[in-house]
Amino acid sequence: MNFKSNDPADNQEQNSSISFRINPTSHGTNPSQTPTVEWAKISPNKVIVATAEKAWLLEDTDSSAPENSTTQYFTQSMEGAGSIETTRQLLDGAIAAARYTVNSDVRPPALTPRRWVWRLAGAYHMTHPVPKLLKEAARRFALEGHSTLAEWATEKAKEEAGHDLLALRDIKSLGYDAEAVVKELIPSSAEVMMGYFTRSVQDDNPIDCVGYSYTLERMALGVGEEYIQKIEALFPPGVNATRCLRTHSSVGADAEHVEETVEMIAGLTSQERVRIARACYETALMSFSPAYNGYMTDEKLQPILDPLKLDQSLISEMSA
């Protein structure tokens, strides 16, 4: 999954390549004339529509529309098979719709080494429970006889194992007692995200966890080498504190994971694809929304982190 930023503005900037069109009052040709089209109602008045080439958003779909119009057509339940191309556009369109919906001008304070520790603490809390929860999801899928999703969750649990340890190593490389830091710092955004994921797994049908996972891995592809180097420039030469970030970026394995997940989702039923698209939208809304309790500044973090500094003799060993 992804190194979800505790600073939503970063998520906005890093994922600007996920785009779609806004068609709030589209009443054009009947979509049945389009070779392959998928759609999903992602909120009471929003529908994402996708072809193999693009996705667009229909708004105000709860209001009356002309008979036989495009808008009216897409208020019906989607039926039929999807394709890898249209499913990819559907899921990415749902993520882009969340960014459009939030549209926040709020910007976090500039990153500093202390604020990077704050971000790493969030990464720890968003990765530590994941393998166990995915194993639970696999068990629930298996009980429902859904072998495809059970296999996906089992494999995903293996892929995510140990990512929390990368965050701990990064914190230690910056000179802090990592276990003490993650005990002291629990970003509210990480709590909200993990609460959603946990509820999804514990649902009678845990399929929303697929949308959550896809969204975080897809958003991770917005993190490239240039951004990673920008973070590394915050630290003294020789300090390696971006292990977790690199793993959850376009230079890590997430690109391959995204393609595998899209292929799996494309083979699911229409209603399962709709559920997953809606979960993508809901997950992205949380990721893009401004911090619930405001941003942690360097000044607020200093009295918390200074007592948690390690002995200097240990830092060089932990940076290796």
C-alpha positions as a Markdown table, in Angstrom:
| # | Residue | x | y | z |
|---|---|---|---|---|
| 1 | Met | 0.0 | 0.0 | 0.0 |
| 2 | Asn | 1.0 | 3.6 | 0.0 |
| 3 | Phe | 3.1 | 6.0 | 2.1 |
| 4 | Lys | 0.0 | 8.1 | 2.7 |
| 5 | Ser | 1.0 | 11.6 | 3.5 |
| 6 | Asn | -0.3 | 13.2 | 6.7 |
| 7 | Asp | -0.2 | 16.4 | 4.6 |
| 8 | Pro | -3.1 | 16.1 | 2.1 |
| 9 | Ala | -1.8 | 18.9 | -0.1 |
| 10 | Asp | 1.1 | 16.6 | -1.0 |
| 11 | Asn | -1.4 | 13.9 | -2.1 |
| 12 | Gln | -3.1 | 16.5 | -4.3 |
| 13 | Glu | 0.1 | 17.6 | -5.9 |
| 14 | Gln | 1.6 | 14.1 | -6.4 |
| 15 | Asn | -1.5 | 12.7 | -8.0 |
| 16 | Ser | -2.3 | 15.5 | -10.5 |
| 17 | Ser | -1.9 | 13.0 | -13.4 |
| 18 | Ile | -5.1 | 11.2 | -12.4 |
| 19 | Ser | -7.6 | 13.2 | -14.4 |
| 20 | Phe | -11.1 | 13.1 | -15.8 |
| 21 | Arg | -13.8 | 15.4 | -17.3 |
| 22 | Ile | -16.6 | 17.1 | -15.5 |
| 23 | Asn | -20.0 | 16.8 | -17.3 |
| 24 | Pro | -22.6 | 18.0 | -14.8 |
| 25 | Thr | -25.5 | 18.1 | -17.2 |
| 26 | Ser | -24.7 | 15.6 | -20.0 |
| 27 | His | -27.7 | 14.6 | -21.9 |
| 28 | Gly | -26.1 | 13.2 | -25.1 |
| 29 | Thr | -26.3 | 10.0 | -27.1 |
| 30 | Asn | -27.4 | 6.8 | -25.4 |
| 31 | Pro | -24.4 | 5.1 | -23.9 |
| 32 | Ser | -25.5 | 1.7 | -25.3 |
| 33 | Gln | -24.0 | 2.9 | -28.5 |
| 34 | Thr | -20.5 | 3.0 | -26.9 |
| 35 | Pro | -18.6 | -0.3 | -27.4 |
| 36 | Thr | -17.5 | -0.7 | -23.7 |
| 37 | Val | -18.6 | 1.6 | -20.9 |
| 38 | Glu | -18.6 | 1.1 | -17.1 |
| 39 | Trp | -20.1 | 3.4 | -14.5 |
| 40 | Ala | -20.5 | 3.6 | -10.8 |
| 41 | Lys | -22.5 | 5.7 | -8.4 |
| 42 | Ile | -19.9 | 6.9 | -6.0 |
| 43 | Ser | -22.1 | 9.2 | -3.9 |
| 44 | Pro | -25.8 | 10.1 | -3.8 |
| 45 | Asn | -25.5 | 12.6 | -6.6 |
| 46 | Lys | -22.3 | 11.6 | -8.4 |
| 47 | Val | -21.6 | 9.0 | -11.1 |
| 48 | Ile | -18.3 | 8.1 | -12.7 |
| 49 | Val | -18.5 | 6.9 | -16.3 |
| 50 | Ala | -15.6 | 5.3 | -18.0 |
| 51 | Thr | -14.6 | 4.1 | -21.5 |
| 52 | Ala | -11.2 | 2.6 | -22.4 |
| 53 | Glu | -9.9 | 6.1 | -23.2 |
| 54 | Lys | -11.3 | 8.4 | -20.5 |
| 55 | Ala | -13.5 | 8.9 | -17.5 |
| 56 | Trp | -15.9 | 11.6 | -16.7 |
| 57 | Leu | -18.1 | 12.7 | -13.8 |
| 58 | Leu | -21.8 | 13.2 | -13.9 |
| 59 | Glu | -23.1 | 15.4 | -11.1 |
| 60 | Asp | -26.6 | 16.2 | -9.9 |
| 61 | Thr | -27.7 | 12.7 | -10.9 |
| 62 | Asp | -30.4 | 12.7 | -8.2 |
| 63 | Ser | -32.3 | 15.5 | -10.0 |
| 64 | Ser | -34.7 | 14.9 | -12.9 |
| 65 | Ala | -33.3 | 14.4 | -16.3 |
| 66 | Pro | -34.9 | 14.1 | -19.8 |
| 67 | Glu | -36.2 | 10.7 | -20.6 |
| 68 | Asn | -33.7 | 8.5 | -22.5 |
| 69 | Ser | -30.9 | 10.9 | -21.7 |
| 70 | Thr | -27.4 | 10.0 | -20.8 |
| 71 | Thr | -27.8 | 11.1 | -17.2 |
| 72 | Gln | -30.9 | 9.0 | -16.8 |
| 73 | Tyr | -29.3 | 5.9 | -18.3 |
| 74 | Phe | -26.4 | 6.1 | -15.8 |
| 75 | Thr | -28.7 | 6.2 | -12.8 |
| 76 | Gln | -29.5 | 2.5 | -13.6 |
| 77 | Ser | -27.5 | -0.3 | -12.2 |
| 78 | Met | -24.4 | -1.3 | -14.3 |
| 79 | Glu | -24.6 | -4.7 | -15.8 |
| 80 | Gly | -22.3 | -6.8 | -17.9 |
| 81 | Ala | -18.6 | -7.5 | -18.0 |
| 82 | Gly | -15.8 | -4.9 | -17.8 |
| 83 | Ser | -12.4 | -4.8 | -19.3 |
| 84 | Ile | -9.0 | -4.0 | -18.0 |
| 85 | Glu | -9.0 | -0.6 | -19.8 |
| 86 | Thr | -12.4 | 0.6 | -18.7 |
| 87 | Thr | -12.0 | -0.7 | -15.2 |
| 88 | Arg | -8.7 | 1.2 | -14.8 |
| 89 | Gln | -10.4 | 4.4 | -16.0 |
| 90 | Leu | -13.4 | 3.8 | -13.7 |
| 91 | Leu | -11.2 | 3.4 | -10.6 |
| 92 | Asp | -8.9 | 6.3 | -11.5 |
| 93 | Gly | -11.8 | 8.4 | -12.3 |
| 94 | Ala | -13.3 | 7.8 | -8.8 |
| 95 | Ile | -10.0 | 8.9 | -7.3 |
| 96 | Ala | -9.9 | 12.0 | -9.5 |
| 97 | Ala | -13.5 | 12.8 | -8.5 |
| 98 | Ala | -12.4 | 12.9 | -4.9 |
| 99 | Arg | -9.7 | 15.4 | -5.6 |
| 100 | Tyr | -12.1 | 17.5 | -7.5 |
| 101 | Thr | -14.7 | 17.3 | -4.7 |
| 102 | Val | -12.2 | 18.3 | -1.9 |
| 103 | Asn | -10.5 | 21.1 | -4.0 |
| 104 | Ser | -8.8 | 22.5 | -0.9 |
| 105 | Asp | -6.4 | 25.4 | -1.0 |
| 106 | Val | -5.0 | 24.5 | 2.5 |
| 107 | Arg | -1.3 | 23.9 | 2.4 |
| 108 | Pro | 0.8 | 22.3 | 5.1 |
| 109 | Pro | 3.9 | 23.8 | 6.7 |
| 110 | Ala | 7.1 | 23.2 | 4.9 |
| 111 | Leu | 8.7 | 19.8 | 5.5 |
| 112 | Thr | 11.5 | 19.6 | 8.0 |
| 113 | Pro | 13.4 | 16.6 | 9.5 |
| 114 | Arg | 11.0 | 16.7 | 12.5 |
| 115 | Arg | 7.9 | 16.9 | 10.3 |
| 116 | Trp | 9.3 | 14.0 | 8.3 |
| 117 | Val | 9.4 | 12.0 | 11.5 |
| 118 | Trp | 5.8 | 12.9 | 12.0 |
| 119 | Arg | 5.0 | 11.6 | 8.5 |
| 120 | Leu | 7.0 | 8.4 | 9.2 |
| 121 | Ala | 5.0 | 7.8 | 12.3 |
| 122 | Gly | 1.8 | 8.0 | 10.2 |
| 123 | Ala | 3.3 | 5.6 | 7.7 |
| 124 | Tyr | 4.0 | 3.2 | 10.6 |
| 125 | His | 0.5 | 3.3 | 11.9 |
| 126 | Met | -0.9 | 2.8 | 8.4 |
| 127 | Thr | 1.2 | -0.3 | 7.6 |
| 128 | His | 1.6 | -2.1 | 10.9 |
| 129 | Pro | -2.0 | -3.5 | 11.2 |
| 130 | Val | -2.4 | -4.2 | 7.4 |
| 131 | Pro | -1.0 | -7.8 | 7.0 |
| 132 | Lys | -3.1 | -9.1 | 9.8 |
| 133 | Leu | -6.2 | -7.3 | 8.5 |
| 134 | Leu | -5.6 | -8.6 | 5.0 |
| 135 | Lys | -5.4 | -12.2 | 6.3 |
| 136 | Glu | -8.7 | -11.6 | 8.0 |
| 137 | Ala | -10.2 | -10.4 | 4.7 |
| 138 | Ala | -8.8 | -13.5 | 3.0 |
| 139 | Arg | -10.5 | -15.7 | 5.6 |
| 140 | Arg | -13.8 | -13.9 | 5.1 |
| 141 | Phe | -13.6 | -14.0 | 1.3 |
| 142 | Ala | -12.9 | -17.8 | 1.5 |
| 143 | Leu | -15.9 | -18.4 | 3.8 |
| 144 | Glu | -18.0 | -16.7 | 1.1 |
| 145 | Gly | -16.5 | -19.0 | -1.5 |
| 146 | His | -14.9 | -16.1 | -3.4 |
| 147 | Ser | -11.5 | -17.7 | -4.2 |
| 148 | Thr | -10.3 | -14.9 | -6.4 |
| 149 | Leu | -10.6 | -12.3 | -3.7 |
| 150 | Ala | -9.3 | -14.7 | -1.1 |
| 151 | Glu | -6.2 | -15.3 | -3.1 |
| 152 | Trp | -5.7 | -11.6 | -3.8 |
| 153 | Ala | -5.9 | -10.7 | -0.1 |
| 154 | Thr | -3.6 | -13.6 | 0.9 |
| 155 | Glu | -1.0 | -12.4 | -1.6 |
| 156 | Lys | -1.4 | -8.8 | -0.6 |
| 157 | Ala | -0.8 | -9.7 | 3.0 |
| 158 | Lys | 2.6 | -11.2 | 2.0 |
| 159 | Glu | 3.5 | -8.1 | 0.0 |
| 160 | Glu | 2.7 | -5.7 | 2.9 |
| 161 | Ala | 4.6 | -7.7 | 5.5 |
| 162 | Gly | 7.5 | -5.8 | 7.1 |
| 163 | His | 6.7 | -2.3 | 5.7 |
| 164 | Asp | 6.1 | -1.0 | 9.2 |
| 165 | Leu | 9.7 | -2.0 | 10.0 |
| 166 | Leu | 10.9 | 0.2 | 7.2 |
| 167 | Ala | 9.2 | 3.2 | 8.8 |
| 168 | Leu | 10.8 | 2.4 | 12.1 |
| 169 | Arg | 14.3 | 2.1 | 10.5 |
| 170 | Asp | 13.8 | 5.5 | 8.9 |
| 171 | Ile | 12.9 | 7.1 | 12.2 |
| 172 | Lys | 15.9 | 5.5 | 13.9 |
| 173 | Ser | 18.2 | 6.8 | 11.1 |
| 174 | Leu | 17.1 | 10.3 | 11.9 |
| 175 | Gly | 18.3 | 9.8 | 15.5 |
| 176 | Tyr | 15.1 | 8.9 | 17.5 |
| 177 | Asp | 13.9 | 6.0 | 19.5 |
| 178 | Ala | 11.4 | 4.7 | 16.9 |
| 179 | Glu | 9.3 | 2.6 | 19.2 |
| 180 | Ala | 8.8 | 5.5 | 21.5 |
| 181 | Val | 8.1 | 7.9 | 18.6 |
| 182 | Val | 5.3 | 5.8 | 17.2 |
| 183 | Lys | 3.8 | 5.4 | 20.6 |
| 184 | Glu | 3.8 | 9.1 | 21.2 |
| 185 | Leu | 2.8 | 10.3 | 17.7 |
| 186 | Ile | -0.4 | 8.9 | 16.2 |
| 187 | Pro | -1.6 | 11.2 | 13.4 |
| 188 | Ser | -5.4 | 11.6 | 13.3 |
| 189 | Ser | -5.4 | 11.1 | 9.5 |
| 190 | Ala | -3.8 | 7.7 | 10.0 |
| 191 | Glu | -6.4 | 6.8 | 12.6 |
| 192 | Val | -9.2 | 7.8 | 10.3 |
| 193 | Met | -7.8 | 5.8 | 7.3 |
| 194 | Met | -7.1 | 2.7 | 9.3 |
| 195 | Gly | -10.5 | 2.9 | 10.9 |
| 196 | Tyr | -12.1 | 2.8 | 7.5 |
| 197 | Phe | -9.9 | -0.1 | 6.4 |
| 198 | Thr | -10.7 | -2.0 | 9.6 |
| 199 | Arg | -14.4 | -1.5 | 9.2 |
| 200 | Ser | -14.2 | -2.6 | 5.6 |
| 201 | Val | -12.4 | -5.8 | 6.5 |
| 202 | Gln | -14.9 | -6.6 | 9.3 |
| 203 | Asp | -17.9 | -6.0 | 7.0 |
| 204 | Asp | -20.0 | -9.0 | 6.0 |
| 205 | Asn | -18.6 | -8.5 | 2.5 |
| 206 | Pro | -15.1 | -7.0 | 2.9 |
| 207 | Ile | -14.8 | -6.0 | -0.7 |
| 208 | Asp | -14.3 | -2.3 | 0.1 |
| 209 | Cys | -10.8 | -3.1 | 1.3 |
| 210 | Val | -9.9 | -3.8 | -2.3 |
| 211 | Gly | -10.8 | -0.2 | -3.3 |
| 212 | Tyr | -8.9 | 1.1 | -0.3 |
| 213 | Ser | -5.8 | -0.9 | -1.2 |
| 214 | Tyr | -6.0 | 0.1 | -4.9 |
| 215 | Thr | -6.4 | 3.8 | -4.1 |
| 216 | Leu | -3.3 | 3.9 | -1.9 |
| 217 | Glu | -1.1 | 2.0 | -4.3 |
| 218 | Arg | -2.4 | 4.0 | -7.3 |
| 219 | Met | -1.7 | 7.3 | -5.4 |
| 220 | Ala | 1.8 | 6.1 | -4.6 |
| 221 | Leu | 2.6 | 6.1 | -8.3 |
| 222 | Gly | 2.5 | 9.9 | -8.0 |
| 223 | Val | 5.7 | 9.8 | -5.9 |
| 224 | Gly | 8.7 | 9.8 | -8.2 |
| 225 | Glu | 12.5 | 10.0 | -7.8 |
| 226 | Glu | 12.4 | 13.9 | -7.9 |
| 227 | Tyr | 10.1 | 14.0 | -4.9 |
| 228 | Ile | 12.2 | 11.4 | -3.0 |
| 229 | Gln | 15.4 | 13.4 | -3.6 |
| 230 | Lys | 13.6 | 16.5 | -2.3 |
| 231 | Ile | 13.0 | 14.6 | 0.9 |
| 232 | Glu | 16.5 | 13.3 | 1.1 |
| 233 | Ala | 17.9 | 16.8 | 0.7 |
| 234 | Leu | 16.4 | 17.6 | 4.2 |
| 235 | Phe | 18.9 | 15.3 | 5.9 |
| 236 | Pro | 22.7 | 15.3 | 6.4 |
| 237 | Pro | 24.7 | 13.3 | 3.8 |
| 238 | Gly | 24.7 | 9.6 | 4.4 |
| 239 | Val | 21.3 | 9.5 | 6.3 |
| 240 | Asn | 18.9 | 7.1 | 4.7 |
| 241 | Ala | 15.4 | 7.9 | 5.9 |
| 242 | Thr | 13.4 | 7.2 | 2.7 |
| 243 | Arg | 13.2 | 3.4 | 2.7 |
| 244 | Cys | 9.5 | 3.3 | 3.4 |
| 245 | Leu | 8.8 | 6.1 | 0.9 |
| 246 | Arg | 10.8 | 4.4 | -1.9 |
| 247 | Thr | 8.9 | 1.1 | -1.3 |
| 248 | His | 5.6 | 3.0 | -1.7 |
| 249 | Ser | 6.4 | 5.0 | -4.8 |
| 250 | Ser | 6.7 | 4.7 | -8.6 |
| 251 | Val | 10.3 | 3.4 | -8.2 |
| 252 | Gly | 9.0 | 0.6 | -5.9 |
| 253 | Ala | 6.8 | -2.4 | -6.6 |
| 254 | Asp | 3.4 | -0.5 | -6.4 |
| 255 | Ala | 3.3 | 0.0 | -10.2 |
| 256 | Glu | 3.2 | -3.8 | -10.7 |
| 257 | His | 0.7 | -4.2 | -7.9 |
| 258 | Val | -1.6 | -1.7 | -9.4 |
| 259 | Glu | -1.7 | -3.5 | -12.7 |
| 260 | Glu | -2.3 | -6.9 | -11.1 |
| 261 | Thr | -5.2 | -5.5 | -9.0 |
| 262 | Val | -6.9 | -3.8 | -12.0 |
| 263 | Glu | -6.7 | -7.1 | -13.9 |
| 264 | Met | -8.3 | -8.9 | -11.0 |
| 265 | Ile | -11.0 | -6.3 | -10.4 |
| 266 | Ala | -11.9 | -6.3 | -14.2 |
| 267 | Gly | -13.0 | -9.9 | -13.9 |
| 268 | Leu | -15.4 | -9.4 | -11.0 |
| 269 | Thr | -19.1 | -8.9 | -11.3 |
| 270 | Ser | -20.5 | -5.5 | -12.2 |
| 271 | Gln | -21.9 | -4.8 | -8.7 |
| 272 | Glu | -18.5 | -5.8 | -7.1 |
| 273 | Arg | -16.7 | -3.3 | -9.4 |
| 274 | Val | -19.2 | -0.6 | -8.4 |
| 275 | Arg | -18.5 | -1.3 | -4.7 |
| 276 | Ile | -14.8 | -1.0 | -5.3 |
| 277 | Ala | -15.1 | 2.2 | -7.3 |
| 278 | Arg | -17.1 | 3.8 | -4.5 |
| 279 | Ala | -14.5 | 2.6 | -1.9 |
| 280 | Cys | -11.8 | 4.2 | -4.1 |
| 281 | Tyr | -13.7 | 7.5 | -4.0 |
| 282 | Glu | -14.3 | 7.3 | -0.2 |
| 283 | Thr | -10.6 | 6.4 | 0.4 |
| 284 | Ala | -9.4 | 9.3 | -1.8 |
| 285 | Leu | -11.7 | 11.7 | -0.1 |
| 286 | Met | -10.0 | 10.9 | 3.2 |
| 287 | Ser | -6.5 | 11.2 | 1.6 |
| 288 | Phe | -7.1 | 14.6 | 0.0 |
| 289 | Ser | -9.1 | 16.2 | 2.8 |
| 290 | Pro | -7.2 | 18.7 | 5.0 |
| 291 | Ala | -5.8 | 17.5 | 8.3 |
| 292 | Tyr | -8.6 | 17.0 | 10.8 |
| 293 | Asn | -6.8 | 18.5 | 13.8 |
| 294 | Gly | -4.6 | 20.9 | 11.9 |
| 295 | Tyr | -1.0 | 20.4 | 11.0 |
| 296 | Met | 1.8 | 19.5 | 13.4 |
| 297 | Thr | 4.4 | 22.3 | 13.1 |
| 298 | Asp | 8.0 | 22.0 | 13.9 |
| 299 | Glu | 7.5 | 24.1 | 17.0 |
| 300 | Lys | 4.8 | 21.6 | 18.3 |
| 301 | Leu | 7.0 | 18.6 | 17.5 |
| 302 | Gln | 10.2 | 19.8 | 19.1 |
| 303 | Pro | 9.2 | 19.3 | 22.8 |
| 304 | Ile | 7.7 | 15.9 | 21.9 |
| 305 | Leu | 10.7 | 14.6 | 19.9 |
| 306 | Asp | 13.7 | 16.1 | 21.6 |
| 307 | Pro | 13.3 | 13.8 | 24.7 |
| 308 | Leu | 13.1 | 10.8 | 22.3 |
| 309 | Lys | 16.5 | 11.4 | 20.7 |
| 310 | Leu | 18.9 | 8.5 | 20.7 |
| 311 | Asp | 22.5 | 8.4 | 21.8 |
| 312 | Gln | 24.6 | 9.7 | 18.9 |
| 313 | Ser | 26.8 | 6.6 | 18.9 |
| 314 | Leu | 23.8 | 4.5 | 17.9 |
| 315 | Ile | 22.7 | 6.6 | 15.0 |
| 316 | Ser | 25.4 | 5.7 | 12.5 |
| 317 | Glu | 24.8 | 2.0 | 13.1 |
| 318 | Met | 21.1 | 2.4 | 12.4 |
| 319 | Ser | 21.6 | 4.5 | 9.3 |
| 320 | Ala | 23.3 | 1.6 | 7.5 |
